[in-house]
Amino acid sequence: MLPWNRVQRLLLMGMLQQAGLERAKEAGKRERAVCKLRERFGLLEQINSDLTYAVAVNLAEAYHAAQLYSEALNSFTQIVRSKQFPQAHLLRINMGNIHFEQQKYPSAIKMYRMALDQVPLTSRSVRNRILRNIGVAFMKVGQYQDAMHSMNGVLDAEPDPQAAFNLVLCTFALGDKEMMKQAFSKLVEVVPSNDLEDADDEEQSSPSLLNDELRQEMRARQAKMHSYILTAARLISPVIERSGPVPGFDWCIEALTAAQHSALASEVALAKAGWFLDHQAFGDAVSVLKEFERKEHKLKARAATNLAFLYSLEGDSSSAKRYADLAMTTDKYSAQALVNKGNIAARAGDLMGARAHFMDAVSLEADCMEAIYNLGLVSKGVGNLDDALTAFKRLNAMLTDDTAAMFQIAAVYDLMGDPHGALEWFERLNMRVPQDPGVLARLGALHARLGDEAEAVRCYQDAHRMFPANMDVISWLGAFHVKNEMYEKAAPFFELAAQVQPQEVKWQLMVASCFRRTGNQQQALLKYKQIHSSHPLNVECLRYLVNICGQLGLKPEEADFVARLRKAERQRADPRVSNSRESLDDHAQPTGQSLGHGLTADLAVSTAPIMPEEPAFQMPLSKAKKAQMVAKRDDDEWGTGDLGEELLPQ
């Protein structure tokens, strides 16, 4: 989905384009009426061919703006073919642009070349732009050699940073290391090294000259040229040297330093540190970033921010705090530095202090997504759910359908006791990540809470298929089948639970109970004996062994298990002689398995304390079911209230 403000802009643009097209058509009708009127009264010498040309071109451009490409091409073709307009040959550039937008690149190249043939050599700027368009079209179809030929033609005629950058892209696509170096050198040469900051320092006495439109345009162009160099350096540095990425970064830094682009060389050095971070070479990244402590304030602040983040990841709170304070001292308007300080405070357990830092970061930079997300997390941690919901919804409006924000919105609604709101947002999230087991499990819990067992079972089964080891899902599915007396289907889930938690005797007892309820006494006896061999002092297991042996007429074994049962009961009653390792509590809670295989709630750009997970859904037995189980009380008393609750997740 598009954000609403963008939808409004698109609708407004569409309305304006349609209105412009109607006006252009009306202008064409009126111009033809004027021509007919002059012909009728013999005023042919007053017919203005320039006006006719302007009206026709305007109509064709209106068709183009409205994306009516066929009508636009027909209009341009009529103008170009008309002998009345000898200056119309440049309109083939417009026709080439239409073919380019339609991804008909061979047709676009043909039109550009036809226009180039008719442009005189004296119009060097126009010819270079057409050549650059031809090169870009060749890049789109993968003909990089032809594209390089066009870009080199442009650079031979005049210094063009965009053509030089495209040349770097072509050499990168071809994988030629030496050609990449040559292309990068050309790019560095065509970008002037005289920075505007020097001129700004000289004109401090006249602030009006610093912000005039000409200076703003110069800054915008310089920023664009610098972005070409930085993007090219980040692209080719990892591949231009056979010995590895680090020498490649060093080569680019040396090339920029030699060309007196010291600021850009520092930016590439920061990119080198970022590459180390991406490849988890934290020591090398720290070494590179520490070199910026002796450089200008802006770079020092950025390096200190990254160092604070690194030390926070490594758990070195004192160093992280020191560099975060250094970043704030160097640049007190750095939102990223405040985010780091907030993360450090949250890691230390000071959620209110962290919340204050995140709010300050948002006040400095309203679109700082890390600060907004972390503000939502700490607000959720201190129980301020309304502020948390506001923060996460604000982030979701900025990053349309962001999965992390959607998960947090749903979780906050769940904490606020609004299962319908939580269900709505988890369903949206499920559409974005349909195979996330954590999201499916939360959907199942919500459907079960709202009484829709059929949908709950479907969601839990999907979650189990995606991640079979989630104990919350396993226990719910097993309990659901027991509740509906489908013991054959419940047994595999309890067997899987016993494999996941082999030290928990509860799951093995449930498997044996399922065998008994299906009438498979022999299989139940074997299972209870297996449990007894690993847990010899388990009283419940011995009671069932005594009961089954009595039913099957195994008197000697029954007497033996009766003696063992009495011994186990004495040891259980007397704590001085009980063996804590063997006498497991059969009513203990299974180890909680959080839905961590779905989306998590870590602080952005930090290692934040994890917020506590919500408890797993408990499915209580209905009164009718309990009465039915009590009524079915048989020889082993498996259907009593106490043992029946054993089959439910606690």
C-alpha positions as CSV (number, residue, x, y, z in Angstrom):
1,M,0.0,0.0,0.0
2,L,1.1,3.6,-0.7
3,P,1.1,6.2,2.1
4,W,-1.9,8.4,1.9
5,N,0.0,11.6,1.2
6,R,1.7,10.0,-1.8
7,V,-1.7,8.7,-3.0
8,Q,-2.9,12.3,-2.8
9,R,0.0,13.6,-4.8
10,L,-0.5,10.9,-7.5
11,L,-4.2,11.7,-7.7
12,L,-3.5,15.4,-8.0
13,M,-0.8,14.9,-10.6
14,G,-3.3,12.7,-12.6
15,M,-5.9,15.4,-12.4
16,L,-3.5,18.1,-13.5
17,Q,-2.3,15.9,-16.4
18,Q,-5.8,15.2,-17.5
19,A,-6.7,18.9,-17.3
20,G,-3.6,19.8,-19.2
21,L,-4.5,17.4,-21.9
22,E,-8.0,18.8,-22.3
23,R,-6.5,22.3,-22.5
24,A,-4.0,21.2,-25.2
25,K,-6.8,19.6,-27.2
26,E,-8.8,22.8,-26.9
27,A,-5.8,24.8,-28.0
28,G,-5.4,22.6,-31.1
29,K,-9.1,23.1,-32.0
30,R,-8.9,26.8,-31.7
31,E,-5.7,27.1,-33.7
32,R,-7.2,25.1,-36.6
33,A,-10.3,27.3,-36.4
34,V,-8.1,30.4,-36.7
35,C,-6.3,28.9,-39.7
36,K,-9.6,28.1,-41.5
37,L,-10.9,31.6,-40.8
38,R,-7.8,33.2,-42.3
39,E,-8.0,30.9,-45.3
40,R,-11.6,31.9,-45.9
41,F,-10.8,35.6,-45.9
42,G,-7.6,35.3,-47.9
43,L,-5.3,36.1,-45.1
44,L,-2.8,33.3,-45.7
45,E,0.2,35.6,-45.1
46,Q,-1.0,36.0,-41.5
47,I,-0.9,32.2,-40.7
48,N,1.7,31.7,-38.0
49,S,3.5,28.5,-38.5
50,D,5.4,28.8,-35.2
51,L,2.1,29.0,-33.4
52,T,0.9,25.9,-35.2
53,Y,4.2,24.1,-34.3
54,A,4.0,25.1,-30.6
55,V,0.3,23.9,-30.3
56,A,1.1,20.6,-32.0
57,V,4.2,19.9,-29.8
58,N,2.3,20.9,-26.7
59,L,-0.5,18.4,-27.5
60,A,2.1,15.7,-28.1
61,E,3.8,16.5,-24.7
62,A,0.4,16.4,-23.0
63,Y,-0.2,12.9,-24.4
64,H,3.2,11.9,-23.1
65,A,2.6,13.3,-19.7
66,A,-0.7,11.4,-19.5
67,Q,1.2,8.2,-20.5
68,L,-0.8,7.9,-23.7
69,Y,2.2,6.8,-25.5
70,S,0.6,5.7,-28.8
71,E,-1.2,9.0,-29.2
72,A,2.0,10.9,-28.3
73,L,4.1,9.0,-30.9
74,N,1.5,9.6,-33.6
75,S,1.5,13.3,-32.8
76,F,5.3,13.5,-32.9
77,T,5.5,11.5,-36.1
78,Q,3.0,13.8,-37.9
79,I,5.1,16.8,-36.8
80,V,8.4,15.3,-37.8
81,R,7.1,14.2,-41.2
82,S,5.6,17.6,-42.0
83,K,7.7,19.7,-44.3
84,Q,6.1,22.7,-42.7
85,F,8.4,22.3,-39.7
86,P,12.0,22.0,-40.7
87,Q,13.1,22.4,-37.0
88,A,11.2,19.3,-35.9
89,H,14.1,16.9,-36.2
90,L,15.0,17.3,-32.5
91,L,11.6,15.9,-31.6
92,R,13.0,12.4,-32.3
93,I,14.7,12.8,-28.9
94,N,11.2,13.0,-27.4
95,M,10.1,9.9,-29.4
96,G,13.2,8.1,-28.1
97,N,12.3,9.0,-24.6
98,I,8.8,7.6,-25.0
99,H,10.3,4.3,-26.4
100,F,12.7,4.3,-23.4
101,E,9.8,4.6,-20.9
102,Q,8.1,1.7,-22.6
103,Q,11.3,-0.3,-22.3
104,K,11.6,-0.6,-26.0
105,Y,15.3,0.2,-25.9
106,P,16.2,-0.8,-29.5
107,S,13.6,1.6,-30.8
108,A,14.8,4.3,-28.4
109,I,18.4,3.8,-29.7
110,K,17.2,4.1,-33.3
111,M,15.4,7.4,-32.6
112,Y,18.3,8.8,-30.7
113,R,20.7,8.0,-33.5
114,M,18.4,9.5,-36.1
115,A,18.2,12.7,-34.0
116,L,22.0,12.7,-33.6
117,D,22.6,12.5,-37.3
118,Q,20.6,15.7,-37.8
119,V,22.2,17.7,-35.0
120,P,25.1,19.9,-36.3
121,L,28.5,19.5,-34.8
122,T,28.4,23.0,-33.4
123,S,25.6,21.9,-31.0
124,R,28.1,20.0,-28.8
125,S,26.0,20.0,-25.6
126,V,22.9,18.5,-27.4
127,R,25.0,15.9,-29.1
128,N,26.6,14.8,-25.8
129,R,23.2,14.4,-24.2
130,I,22.0,12.3,-27.0
131,L,25.1,10.2,-26.9
132,R,24.6,9.7,-23.1
133,N,21.0,8.6,-23.7
134,I,22.2,6.1,-26.3
135,G,24.8,4.7,-23.8
136,V,22.1,4.3,-21.1
137,A,19.9,2.5,-23.5
138,F,22.7,0.1,-24.4
139,M,23.3,-0.5,-20.7
140,K,19.6,-1.4,-20.3
141,V,19.9,-4.2,-23.0
142,G,23.3,-5.4,-21.6
143,Q,25.5,-4.2,-24.4
144,Y,28.1,-2.7,-22.2
145,Q,30.9,-2.4,-24.8
146,D,28.6,-0.2,-27.0
147,A,27.6,1.7,-23.9
148,M,31.3,2.4,-23.0
149,H,31.9,3.6,-26.5
150,S,29.1,6.2,-26.2
151,M,30.2,7.3,-22.7
152,N,33.8,7.7,-23.8
153,G,32.6,9.8,-26.8
154,V,30.9,12.1,-24.3
155,L,33.9,12.4,-22.0
156,D,36.2,13.1,-25.0
157,A,34.0,16.1,-25.9
158,E,33.4,17.5,-22.4
159,P,33.8,16.6,-18.7
160,D,30.5,14.9,-17.8
161,P,30.3,13.4,-14.2
162,Q,27.2,11.4,-15.1
163,A,28.8,9.9,-18.2
164,A,31.9,9.0,-16.2
165,F,29.8,7.3,-13.5
166,N,28.0,5.3,-16.1
167,L,31.3,4.3,-17.5
168,V,32.3,3.0,-14.1
169,L,29.1,0.9,-14.0
170,C,29.8,-0.5,-17.5
171,T,33.3,-1.6,-16.5
172,F,32.0,-3.1,-13.3
173,A,29.4,-5.1,-15.2
174,L,32.2,-6.4,-17.5
175,G,34.4,-7.3,-14.5
176,D,37.6,-5.8,-15.9
177,K,39.6,-4.6,-12.9
178,E,42.0,-2.3,-14.9
179,M,39.2,-0.7,-16.8
180,M,37.4,-0.1,-13.5
181,K,40.4,1.8,-12.2
182,Q,40.7,3.9,-15.4
183,A,37.0,4.7,-15.4
184,F,37.2,5.7,-11.7
185,S,40.2,7.9,-12.4
186,K,38.2,9.7,-15.1
187,L,35.3,10.2,-12.8
188,V,37.7,11.7,-10.2
189,E,39.2,14.0,-12.8
190,V,35.9,15.4,-14.1
191,V,34.6,16.3,-10.7
192,P,36.2,19.7,-9.6
193,S,38.0,19.6,-6.2
194,N,37.3,23.2,-5.2
195,D,34.8,22.8,-2.4
196,L,32.1,25.4,-1.7
197,E,33.0,25.5,2.0
198,D,36.1,27.7,1.2
199,A,33.9,30.2,-0.6
200,D,31.4,30.1,2.2
201,D,34.1,31.0,4.8
202,E,35.1,34.0,2.7
203,E,31.5,35.2,2.5
204,Q,30.5,34.9,6.2
205,S,30.2,38.6,6.4
206,S,27.3,38.5,3.9
207,P,24.9,35.8,5.0
208,S,22.5,36.6,2.1
209,L,25.1,35.3,-0.4
210,L,25.4,32.0,1.4
211,N,21.7,31.0,0.8
212,D,20.9,32.6,-2.5
213,E,19.4,30.4,-5.2
214,L,22.6,30.2,-7.2
215,R,24.6,28.9,-4.2
216,Q,21.9,26.4,-3.4
217,E,22.0,25.1,-7.0
218,M,25.8,24.8,-6.8
219,R,25.6,22.9,-3.6
220,A,23.0,20.5,-5.0
221,R,25.2,19.8,-8.1
222,Q,28.2,19.3,-6.0
223,A,26.4,16.9,-3.7
224,K,25.2,14.9,-6.8
225,M,28.8,14.7,-8.2
226,H,30.1,13.6,-4.8
227,S,27.4,10.9,-4.6
228,Y,28.7,9.6,-8.0
229,I,32.2,9.2,-6.6
230,L,31.2,7.7,-3.3
231,T,28.8,5.2,-4.9
232,A,31.4,4.2,-7.5
233,A,34.1,3.8,-4.8
234,R,31.8,1.6,-2.7
235,L,30.9,-0.5,-5.7
236,I,34.4,-1.2,-7.1
237,S,36.6,-1.2,-4.0
238,P,35.8,-4.8,-3.0
239,V,36.6,-6.2,-6.5
240,I,39.4,-4.1,-8.1
241,E,42.3,-5.8,-6.3
242,R,43.0,-9.5,-6.5
243,S,44.3,-9.5,-2.9
244,G,41.0,-8.5,-1.4
245,P,38.6,-5.6,-0.7
246,V,40.9,-3.8,1.8
247,P,43.6,-2.9,-0.8
248,G,40.8,-1.9,-3.1
249,F,39.5,0.6,-0.6
250,D,43.0,1.9,0.0
251,W,43.5,2.4,-3.7
252,C,40.4,4.5,-4.0
253,I,41.4,6.5,-0.9
254,E,44.8,7.2,-2.4
255,A,43.3,8.2,-5.7
256,L,40.9,10.7,-4.1
257,T,43.6,12.1,-1.8
258,A,45.9,12.6,-4.8
259,A,43.1,14.5,-6.6
260,Q,42.7,16.7,-3.5
261,H,39.3,15.2,-2.6
262,S,40.2,14.8,1.1
263,A,36.6,14.9,2.3
264,L,35.6,12.2,-0.1
265,A,38.6,10.1,0.8
266,S,37.4,10.3,4.5
267,E,34.0,9.2,3.4
268,V,35.5,6.2,1.6
269,A,37.4,5.4,4.7
270,L,34.1,5.4,6.6
271,A,32.7,3.1,4.0
272,K,35.7,0.8,4.5
273,A,34.8,0.7,8.2
274,G,31.2,-0.1,7.2
275,W,32.5,-3.0,5.1
276,F,34.4,-4.4,8.1
277,L,31.2,-4.2,10.1
278,D,29.2,-6.0,7.5
279,H,31.7,-8.8,7.6
280,Q,31.9,-8.8,11.4
281,A,35.5,-7.7,11.5
282,F,34.9,-5.5,14.5
283,G,38.5,-5.0,15.5
284,D,39.5,-3.7,12.0
285,A,36.4,-1.4,12.0
286,V,37.4,0.0,15.4
287,S,40.9,0.7,14.2
288,V,39.7,2.6,11.1
289,L,37.1,4.6,13.1
290,K,39.6,5.6,15.8
291,E,41.7,7.3,13.1
292,F,38.9,9.9,12.8
293,E,39.5,11.3,16.3
294,R,42.0,13.7,14.9
295,K,39.9,14.8,11.9
296,E,37.3,17.5,11.4
297,H,34.3,17.6,13.8
298,K,31.7,16.3,11.4
299,L,33.7,13.1,10.6
300,K,34.7,12.8,14.2
301,A,31.1,12.8,15.3
302,R,30.1,10.1,12.8
303,A,33.1,7.9,13.7
304,A,32.3,8.3,17.5
305,T,28.7,7.3,16.8
306,N,29.8,4.2,15.1
307,L,32.3,3.4,17.8
308,A,29.6,3.8,20.5
309,F,27.4,1.4,18.5
310,L,30.3,-1.2,18.2
311,Y,31.2,-1.1,21.9
312,S,27.6,-1.4,22.8
313,L,27.4,-4.6,20.7
314,E,30.5,-6.0,22.4
315,G,29.0,-5.2,25.8
316,D,31.6,-2.6,26.7
317,S,29.2,-0.1,28.3
318,S,31.9,2.3,29.6
319,S,33.6,2.7,26.2
320,A,30.2,2.9,24.5
321,K,29.1,5.7,26.8
322,R,32.4,7.5,26.4
323,Y,32.2,7.6,22.6
324,A,28.5,8.5,22.7
325,D,29.3,11.5,24.9
326,L,32.1,12.4,22.5
327,A,29.7,12.3,19.6
328,M,27.3,14.5,21.4
329,T,30.0,16.9,22.4
330,T,31.3,17.1,18.8
331,D,27.8,17.4,17.3
332,K,25.0,18.3,19.8
333,Y,22.4,18.0,17.0
334,S,23.2,14.3,16.2
335,A,20.1,12.2,16.5
336,Q,22.1,9.0,16.0
337,A,24.3,9.9,19.0
338,L,21.2,10.3,21.1
339,V,19.9,6.9,19.9
340,N,23.1,5.3,21.0
341,K,22.9,7.0,24.4
342,G,19.3,5.7,24.7
343,N,20.4,2.2,23.8
344,I,23.1,2.3,26.4
345,A,20.6,3.5,29.1
346,A,18.2,0.7,28.1
347,R,20.9,-1.9,28.3
348,A,21.6,-0.7,31.8
349,G,17.9,-1.0,32.7
350,D,17.2,2.7,32.8
351,L,14.2,2.6,30.5
352,M,12.9,6.1,31.6
353,G,16.3,7.6,30.8
354,A,16.4,5.8,27.5
355,R,12.9,7.1,26.7
356,A,14.1,10.7,27.3
357,H,17.1,10.2,24.9
358,F,14.9,8.8,22.2
359,M,12.4,11.6,22.5
360,D,15.2,14.1,22.2
361,A,16.4,12.3,19.1
362,V,12.9,12.5,17.6
363,S,12.7,16.2,18.4
364,L,16.0,16.8,16.6
365,E,15.2,14.6,13.6
366,A,11.5,13.9,13.1
367,D,12.1,11.1,10.7
368,C,14.8,9.2,12.7
369,M,13.3,5.7,12.4
370,E,15.6,4.1,14.9
371,A,14.7,6.6,17.6
372,I,10.9,6.2,16.9
373,Y,11.1,2.4,17.0
374,N,13.2,2.4,20.2
375,L,10.9,4.9,21.7
376,G,8.0,2.5,21.1
377,L,9.9,-0.3,22.7
378,V,10.9,1.4,25.9
379,S,7.4,2.9,26.2
380,K,6.1,-0.6,25.9
381,G,8.6,-1.8,28.5
382,V,7.5,0.8,31.1
383,G,3.9,0.1,30.5
384,N,3.0,3.2,28.5
385,L,1.1,1.3,25.8
386,D,-0.7,4.3,24.3
387,D,2.7,6.1,23.6
388,A,4.1,2.8,22.3
389,L,1.2,2.3,19.9
390,T,1.5,5.9,18.7
391,A,5.2,5.5,18.0
392,F,4.8,2.2,16.1
393,K,1.9,3.5,14.0
394,R,4.0,6.6,13.1
395,L,6.8,4.3,12.0
396,N,4.4,2.2,10.0
397,A,3.2,5.3,8.2
398,M,6.8,6.2,7.3
399,L,7.8,2.7,6.3
400,T,4.7,1.3,4.6
401,D,3.9,-2.2,5.8
402,D,7.1,-2.6,7.7
403,T,7.0,-6.0,9.3
404,A,8.7,-5.0,12.6
405,A,6.4,-2.1,13.1
406,M,3.3,-4.2,12.3
407,F,4.4,-6.9,14.7
408,Q,4.8,-4.4,17.5
409,I,1.5,-2.7,16.8
410,A,-0.2,-6.1,17.0
411,A,1.7,-7.0,20.2
412,V,0.7,-3.7,21.9
413,Y,-3.0,-4.2,21.0
414,D,-2.7,-7.7,22.6
415,L,-1.2,-6.2,25.8
416,M,-3.9,-3.6,25.9
417,G,-6.5,-6.4,26.0
418,D,-7.8,-5.7,22.5
419,P,-7.7,-9.1,20.8
420,H,-9.7,-7.9,17.8
421,G,-7.2,-5.1,17.1
422,A,-4.3,-7.5,17.6
423,L,-5.9,-10.1,15.3
424,E,-6.3,-7.4,12.5
425,W,-2.7,-6.4,12.6
426,F,-1.4,-10.0,12.9
427,E,-3.4,-10.9,9.8
428,R,-1.9,-8.0,8.0
429,L,1.5,-9.1,9.1
430,N,0.7,-12.7,8.0
431,M,0.0,-11.4,4.5
432,R,3.5,-9.9,4.4
433,V,5.3,-12.9,5.9
434,P,2.9,-15.9,5.4
435,Q,5.5,-18.5,6.5
436,D,6.5,-17.0,9.8
437,P,5.8,-19.6,12.5
438,G,5.7,-17.1,15.3
439,V,3.1,-14.9,13.7
440,L,1.0,-18.0,12.9
441,A,1.2,-19.2,16.5
442,R,0.1,-15.8,17.8
443,L,-2.8,-15.8,15.3
444,G,-3.8,-19.3,16.6
445,A,-3.7,-18.1,20.2
446,L,-5.9,-15.1,19.3
447,H,-8.4,-17.2,17.4
448,A,-8.6,-19.6,20.3
449,R,-9.1,-16.8,22.7
450,L,-12.0,-15.5,20.6
451,G,-13.6,-18.9,20.4
452,D,-12.8,-19.7,16.8
453,E,-11.2,-23.2,17.3
454,A,-11.3,-24.2,13.6
455,E,-9.2,-21.2,12.6
456,A,-7.0,-21.6,15.6
457,V,-6.2,-25.2,14.7
458,R,-5.4,-24.2,11.1
459,C,-3.0,-21.5,12.3
460,Y,-1.3,-23.7,14.8
461,Q,-0.9,-26.5,12.3
462,D,0.6,-24.1,9.8
463,A,3.0,-22.9,12.5
464,H,3.9,-26.4,13.5
465,R,4.6,-27.3,9.8
466,M,6.9,-24.2,9.6
467,F,8.7,-24.9,12.9
468,P,8.0,-28.3,14.4
469,A,10.0,-27.7,17.7
470,N,7.8,-24.9,19.2
471,M,6.7,-26.4,22.5
472,D,3.8,-23.9,22.9
473,V,2.3,-25.0,19.5
474,I,3.0,-28.7,20.2
475,S,1.3,-28.6,23.6
476,W,-1.7,-26.7,22.3
477,L,-2.3,-29.1,19.4
478,G,-1.9,-32.1,21.7
479,A,-4.3,-30.7,24.3
480,F,-6.8,-29.8,21.5
481,H,-6.9,-33.4,20.3
482,V,-7.2,-34.7,23.8
483,K,-10.1,-32.3,24.5
484,N,-11.9,-33.7,21.4
485,E,-10.9,-37.3,22.4
486,M,-8.8,-37.8,19.3
487,Y,-6.0,-39.6,21.2
488,E,-4.5,-41.2,18.0
489,K,-3.8,-37.7,16.7
490,A,-2.6,-36.4,20.1
491,A,0.0,-39.1,20.7
492,P,2.4,-38.0,17.9
493,F,2.5,-34.4,19.3
494,F,3.3,-35.7,22.8
495,E,6.0,-38.0,21.3
496,L,7.5,-35.0,19.6
497,A,7.4,-33.0,22.8
498,A,9.2,-35.8,24.6
499,Q,11.9,-35.6,22.0
500,V,12.3,-31.9,22.4
501,Q,12.3,-32.1,26.2
502,P,13.6,-35.6,26.9
503,Q,14.1,-34.9,30.6
504,E,10.5,-33.9,31.1
505,V,8.6,-37.1,32.1
506,K,5.3,-35.4,31.7
507,W,5.2,-35.8,27.9
508,Q,6.1,-39.5,28.0
509,L,3.3,-40.1,30.5
510,M,0.9,-38.4,28.1
511,V,2.0,-40.7,25.3
512,A,1.3,-43.7,27.4
513,S,-2.1,-42.3,28.5
514,C,-3.1,-41.9,24.8
515,F,-2.2,-45.6,24.3
516,R,-4.4,-46.6,27.2
517,R,-7.3,-44.4,26.1
518,T,-7.3,-46.0,22.6
519,G,-7.4,-49.5,24.2
520,N,-3.8,-50.5,23.3
521,Q,-2.9,-51.8,26.8
522,Q,0.1,-53.8,25.7
523,Q,1.7,-50.7,24.0
524,A,0.8,-48.6,27.1
525,L,2.5,-51.3,29.3
526,L,5.7,-51.2,27.2
527,K,5.7,-47.4,27.3
528,Y,5.2,-47.3,31.1
529,K,8.0,-49.8,31.6
530,Q,10.3,-47.7,29.4
531,I,9.4,-44.6,31.5
532,H,10.0,-46.6,34.7
533,S,13.5,-47.6,33.5
534,S,14.6,-44.0,33.1
535,H,12.5,-42.6,36.1
536,P,12.3,-45.5,38.6
537,L,10.9,-43.3,41.4
538,N,8.0,-41.7,39.5
539,V,4.9,-42.5,41.5
540,E,2.4,-41.8,38.7
541,C,4.1,-44.2,36.4
542,L,4.2,-47.0,39.0
543,R,0.5,-46.5,39.8
544,Y,-0.4,-47.0,36.1
545,L,1.9,-50.1,35.9
546,V,0.1,-51.6,38.9
547,N,-3.2,-50.9,37.4
548,I,-2.4,-52.2,33.9
549,C,-0.7,-55.4,35.2
550,G,-3.9,-56.0,37.3
551,Q,-6.1,-55.6,34.2
552,L,-3.9,-58.0,32.2
553,G,-3.7,-60.6,35.0
554,L,0.1,-60.3,35.4
555,K,0.0,-61.0,39.2
556,P,3.8,-61.4,39.8
557,E,4.6,-58.2,38.0
558,E,1.8,-56.5,39.8
559,A,3.1,-57.5,43.2
560,D,6.6,-56.3,42.2
561,F,5.4,-52.9,41.0
562,V,3.2,-52.6,44.2
563,A,6.4,-53.0,46.3
564,R,8.2,-50.5,44.2
565,L,5.3,-48.1,44.4
566,R,5.3,-48.2,48.2
567,K,9.0,-47.6,48.3
568,A,8.7,-44.6,45.9
569,E,5.9,-43.1,48.0
570,R,7.9,-43.4,51.2
571,Q,10.9,-41.7,49.6
572,R,8.6,-39.0,48.1
573,A,7.0,-38.4,51.5
574,D,10.3,-38.2,53.4
575,P,12.5,-35.4,51.9
576,R,15.6,-36.6,53.7
577,V,15.8,-39.8,51.7
578,S,14.3,-38.5,48.4
579,N,16.4,-38.4,45.4
580,S,15.9,-34.9,43.8
581,R,17.2,-36.1,40.5
582,E,14.8,-39.1,40.2
583,S,11.7,-37.7,41.9
584,L,10.7,-35.3,39.1
585,D,7.6,-33.3,39.7
586,D,5.1,-34.6,37.3
587,H,3.0,-31.5,37.5
588,A,5.9,-29.1,36.6
589,Q,5.5,-26.5,33.9
590,P,7.1,-27.3,30.6
591,T,9.9,-25.0,29.7
592,G,8.4,-22.0,28.0
593,Q,9.4,-21.6,24.4
594,S,8.9,-18.1,23.2
595,L,7.7,-17.4,19.7
596,G,11.2,-16.1,18.9
597,H,11.2,-17.6,15.5
598,G,8.9,-15.0,14.4
599,L,9.6,-11.2,14.6
600,T,11.5,-10.0,17.7
601,A,11.5,-6.7,19.5
602,D,15.2,-5.8,19.6
603,L,16.2,-2.1,19.8
604,A,17.2,-0.8,16.4
605,V,20.9,-0.1,16.0
606,S,21.7,-1.6,19.4
607,T,21.6,-4.7,21.5
608,A,18.6,-3.8,23.7
609,P,17.2,-5.8,26.5
610,I,14.5,-8.1,25.2
611,M,11.0,-7.3,26.4
612,P,9.2,-10.2,28.3
613,E,7.1,-12.4,26.1
614,E,3.5,-12.9,26.7
615,P,2.4,-16.2,28.3
616,A,1.3,-19.0,26.0
617,F,-2.4,-19.5,25.5
618,Q,-4.0,-21.9,27.9
619,M,-7.0,-23.9,26.8
620,P,-9.1,-24.8,29.8
621,L,-11.5,-27.8,29.8
622,S,-15.2,-27.1,29.5
623,K,-17.4,-28.2,32.4
624,A,-19.2,-30.7,30.3
625,K,-15.9,-32.2,29.2
626,K,-14.7,-32.5,32.7
627,A,-17.9,-34.1,33.8
628,Q,-17.6,-36.5,30.8
629,M,-14.1,-37.5,31.8
630,V,-15.0,-38.0,35.4
631,A,-18.0,-40.2,34.3
632,K,-15.6,-42.3,32.2
633,R,-13.5,-43.0,35.2
634,D,-12.1,-46.5,34.6
635,D,-9.7,-48.9,36.3
636,D,-6.6,-46.7,35.9
637,E,-8.5,-43.4,36.9
638,W,-6.8,-41.6,34.0
639,G,-10.0,-39.6,33.5
640,T,-9.9,-37.9,36.9
641,G,-9.6,-34.2,37.2
642,D,-5.9,-34.3,38.3
643,L,-4.7,-36.6,35.6
644,G,-6.9,-35.0,33.0
645,E,-5.2,-31.6,33.6
646,E,-1.9,-33.2,32.9
647,L,-2.8,-33.3,29.3
648,L,-3.2,-29.5,29.0
649,P,-0.5,-26.9,28.7
650,Q,-0.1,-25.3,32.1
